[in-house]
Every structure is written in structure tokens, then in C-alpha cells.
């Protein structure tokens, strides 16, 4: 199969690599335009572009997907099939172009968790099961006919980063199986069920990552692991000068001890353990990063932490 691959982040690289290894031709790769980053505002390549250059694949980086020049380039490639992974929404003039269609690899068991952050939201909601889905694109986001799915268990301590790696591997395998089924004519897509009360997976913004300590411990715990390692849940603390600093929380545990203090109250239990009160049980912080400092295990953090220089509550 002659394919064109659309993708940008690391998650998409695993799928692209699997397609190449399977023997199917990748005639071109479409990815996001380079963006300036860092203090020097140096142009940064997407992870997919880095991989494509390494493999000698042609790279297209359109600003606008309806641009006639870009559409003409795609038509000239003459691909049988387009494959999309973690990319922006394609216009009909693009996704309807290849004779075998355009399918997407999505990191959830559709129809649940349609949207930009399905992995994060599944963990944050305390799900025990998720998976990957391949489906044909249509005019609406993540609503096209399902081709195939694979289930993946979510462990009780699993972070989004850990689940990301598992889903990337499963998604790569499923993508190749989907291409093979389309090629040999065994592909039998079916409409997504019109189920009420579907769980959404919208894009996560900075304000969504602030921890509300006046919530059940389980809710806070799931939020911390669901946002780890990126973009990361955070809380705030004030120093003795009244300055507010952010404290990122990468991992935590739920204590067996019920909270007796006001939610957000810090209790240093030992040189290796600090607890924070919630609406229910205490949360034991495990791995944190104070503003201006490095990320570290709680034992190392406490070694340099002077509680007399800070308020005893997080907010």
C-alpha cells in the first residue's frame, strides 16, 4: 500500500515506524510547521519530522490544509491510503482524496474519550480499561466508522506517561493490521454506537491542572497521575515573604489515614514523608518540583525544605 502519513508528536512516531517496518510504502509525511522555542527562539522540528528526516522520507508542512498548492502536492503523490495519528482535523478535500480512504489511530475505545487528550482523561477519571481505535475520517471529530480496536488495562498506579507508551505500541500494531485489512479487502467498518453520556477528552489547559485539595483523595490522586509527567498537576504555596510559588506534583499515594485538618494542610510525618489533607484521606506526596528547583523524590525535597520559611497549607 502506498500511504501518506499525517502526525506530529512522539505518539505518532511509533505508528509511522511500524508502517515502514511492515513493508508498506510511506510516500510522504505531513506534519506541523516548525515552531520557535526556548530563549533563543530556535526553530524546533516535530518528533515526526525528526524521524522522517532520519529515514529519508519527504516531509510536507502546510500552514493551511486547504492550500491549493498543498492539495495539489498530495494529489500528485497518488497514494492509496492516508493514515492520521495525533494531527489536526483534516478538511474533506484532503481526507476524501485517496481511493482507499483515510483512517485515524485514536488512543481510546471510541466512542468514549473523543477529543485531544484521551489518555490524560482516562487516567484522571480512574478508568481501569482503555485502548486504541482505528476509524475512517469523516467531517466530525472522532466520529467516523470504527475499523478495529484493542483494549489496554490501566494499572492502579499507572501514570499517563506509562499508559502513553503502552498505547503507542498497541496503536502501532493496530495501524499495520488495519492497513493490511484494507489492502486485502477484509476490512469491515461499522458506525460508532450512539451511546448517551459519553465521556469527553477535551484539550487540557493550565487552569485544569491546579489541584483542588477540598476534593476526595482518590480524585486528587487520579488527577496527579493523570497529568504526569506532562503537563503535570500543580499546587501553590506561600513563603514567609508572601510570595506565591508553584509546586508540581508528579506522583503521590493515598494514605490509610483520614484527614483531620483543613484540606491543603501540610503535615511532615518524617524526614521521608509529607502528607496533605483532603476531603477524605491524606495524600502522601512522592515526587515533586518546587518552582525554581529540580524535580526530586520527596526525601530529597524534604532534606532542603525549611518549613518555617513557608505557610503550612497548599492551595
N, C-alpha and C positions, 0 to 999 in steps of 0.2 A: 504493500500500500504506500502510495506517495502522499505524505502528510505535510501540513504546516502546523507548527506548534505555537500556541499563544500562552505566555506565562511570564511571571516576574519574580516572585520570591523563591527562597530555598525549597519550599514545599514542592514547587513545580519542577525543580531540577531533578528530583528523584524519578518523576514520571518521564521526563524527557530522556534521561539516561536509560531507563528501562525500554523505551521505544527503540532507541538506537541499538541497544544490545539484542533486541528481538529480531533485528534484521529488516524492519520496516524503514523506508526512506524518510528522512526529515529534510524536505526540500528547502525550508526556511524556518526561521524562528522570529516571532513577533513579540516584542517586549516593550516595557515603558521607556520613555526617553530618559537620558542621563540627567541626574539631578545634582546640583551643588550641595555639598555637605561639609561640616566641620568649620573650624575657624578660618581656614583658607578658602572655603567655598569651592573646593576642588570637585570636579565633576565625578560622580560615582556611578559605576555600572550596576545594573541589577544582577542578582545572582544568576539568573537565566542567561543574561548576556555574557557574563564571565565564562560560563560553561560552554555556551555556543561558540565563542571565540576559541576556546581551548580545543574544541572538536572540529573547528574549521567550517562551521555552519553559517550560511548567510543570515544576517540579522536585519530586521526591519523595525524602526522605532517611530511610528507615526504619532504626531501630536493629536491629530483628529482621525478617527477611524473611517469617516465618510469622505475623507480627502480623495478626489478622483484619481490623483497620481498613485496613492497607496492602493486603492481598489484595483487600478489597472495593473500594478505590480503583482498583486495576488492572482488576478485572472491569468496573467502570463505564466505563472508558475504551473498552472494546470494540475493542482493537487486533487486527489480522490477524496480526501477527508481532512477536516480541521479538528485539532484537539486543543481544548482550553483547560488551563489549570490556574486558579487564583489570578484571574485577569479581569479587567473591567468589562462591562456589558458590551456585547458586540451588536452593531446595527444589523438589520435584516439583509442589507446589501452585501454584508460580509458572511454572516453565518449560513445564509441560503446559497452561497456560491458553489461549494463543492458538491459533486453528484452523489456522494455517499453521506452527506450531511456534516454537521458539526456537533461534537459531543463534549461535555464538560465533566471533569472529575471534581466532585464536591465532598468535603470532609464531614459528612453527616449522613444519617439514614433518612433521606428525604421521604416525606415532605417536612419533617421537623428540622428546625435549625437552618432555614433558608436565610441567607444573608452573608455578611462579610466576615463574621467571627464565629463560625460554628464550633470550633474546638474549644475556645475560651468559654462560650456559654454552656456547653455540655458539662464541663467540669464545674463551673460556677454553680450550676443547678443541681450538682450532686448526682448526675446520671451514673448509672453502673454499666451502661452499654451505649456505644455509638457505632460509627462505621464510615464507609465511603460509598458513594453512589456515582455511577456514570449515567448521564441522561442527555438526550438531544436538546439543543438550544431552541428556544422559541422567543417570542417578543417580550416575555415577562421573566424576571429574575428567578432562577432556580425552580421553575415550574414545568419544564419540559418532560417528555415521556421518559420513564426510567428504563435503562437498558440492563443494568446489573448492580448488585450491592454486596458488600462484605461487612460482616459485623466485627467489632473490636471491643473487648471488655475494658472498662475503666477501673483500675485498682483504687482502693480507698485512700491511698496516699499519693496517687499519681498526679503530677503537675501537667499543665498544658504543654510544657516543653517535652515531657516524656511521651505524652499521648501524640503529640505532633509527629515525633519520629516513627511511632508505630503506624499511624495513619498514612504517612508518606510512603512507607514500604508497602502497605496494603493497597494504597491508591495506585502505585506504580504497577503492581501485578494486575490489578483490575483493569487498568487502562490498556495494557497489552492484550488481555483476554477479550476486552471489548473490541479492539481493532481487529483481532482475529475473527471474532464472531460476525462483524460487519463484512469482512472480506469473504468469508466462506458462506454467508447467507443464513447463518443460524441465529442471528440477532432478532429477538422478538420483544421490542419495546412495548411498555404498557403505560397508560396515563397514571399520574400520581393520584392517590386517593384524596377525595375532597373531605378531609377529616376536620371536624371543628376543634377549636382550642389548640391549634398548632403552636409550637414553641419557636419564637423568632431568634435570630442571631445577628442583630444589628452591629454596625461598626462601634468599637469601644473608644470613648473619648476620655480625656484626663479626668473629668468630673465623675466618671463612672468607676474610677479606680480608688477613690477615697473610702477608707474603712469606716463604717458606722459601728462603733463599739456597743451601741444600745440596740443590738440585734442578737439573736441566738448564736451561741458559739459555733454551731455547725454551719450556719450561713456564712459567718466570718471566715472560718477555716476553708470552706469551699471557694470563697472569693479569693483568698490568698493563693491557694494552689492553682486556681483557675486563671490567675493573671501572672503566674510565674513561668518563665523568667521575664516575659515581656507582655504588656507594658509595665507590669508589676503593681501590686496593691500598695498603697502607702497610707500613713497616718501622719499626724503632726504633733510636735512637742515644743514647748517654750523654754528658753533658757532664762537664767536669772536676770538677764538684761531686757527681757520681754520680747526677744526676737523669736519668731516662729520658724522652726526648721522642719523639713520633711524627713520621715523615716520610712524607707521602703521595707516591705516585709516579703521575703522570698519564700519562706516556709515556716510553718507553725504546727502545733499539735493541740488537741483538745485535752484539757486536764480532767481528771476524775473529780476535782474539787469544785463545788458550787461557788459562784461569785457572791461575795458578801459586801463588796464595796461598790461605789458608783461605777457604772460602765466607763471604761477607759483608764481606770486607776491602775497604776503600775505597782507591782509588788516584787521586789528582788528576793527570791527564795533561797538562793545560794550563789556562790561565785560562778555557777554554771547554768543558772536557771532564773528566768524572769517571767512573771505571769501578768496578764492583763485581764481585768474584769470585763464581763459581757453581761447580757441579759440572763444568761444561764450559767454554764461552766466557765472557768477561766481558760484563756488561750495562752499557751506556752510558746513564746517566740523562739525560733530555731536559727534563722538566718536572716540578717538584716543589713541595711546600709543607711547610715545617718548622712544627711546632706553634707557634702564636702569630704566625706570619708569613703573608704573602700568597702565593698561588700564583705561581710565576715560572719563566721559562726558566732552564736550568741556568747559562748565562753570568751572568745577573743574580744567581742564587743564590750562585755562587762568588765574586762580587765582594764580597759581605758576609759570606762564610763564613770563620771563623777556625779552621782545623783543629786548632791547638794547644789549643783550648778543648773539644775533643770526642775521644772514643775513635775509633780508626781502623777500627772494624767496625760493621756494621749487623746487627741480629738480630731 
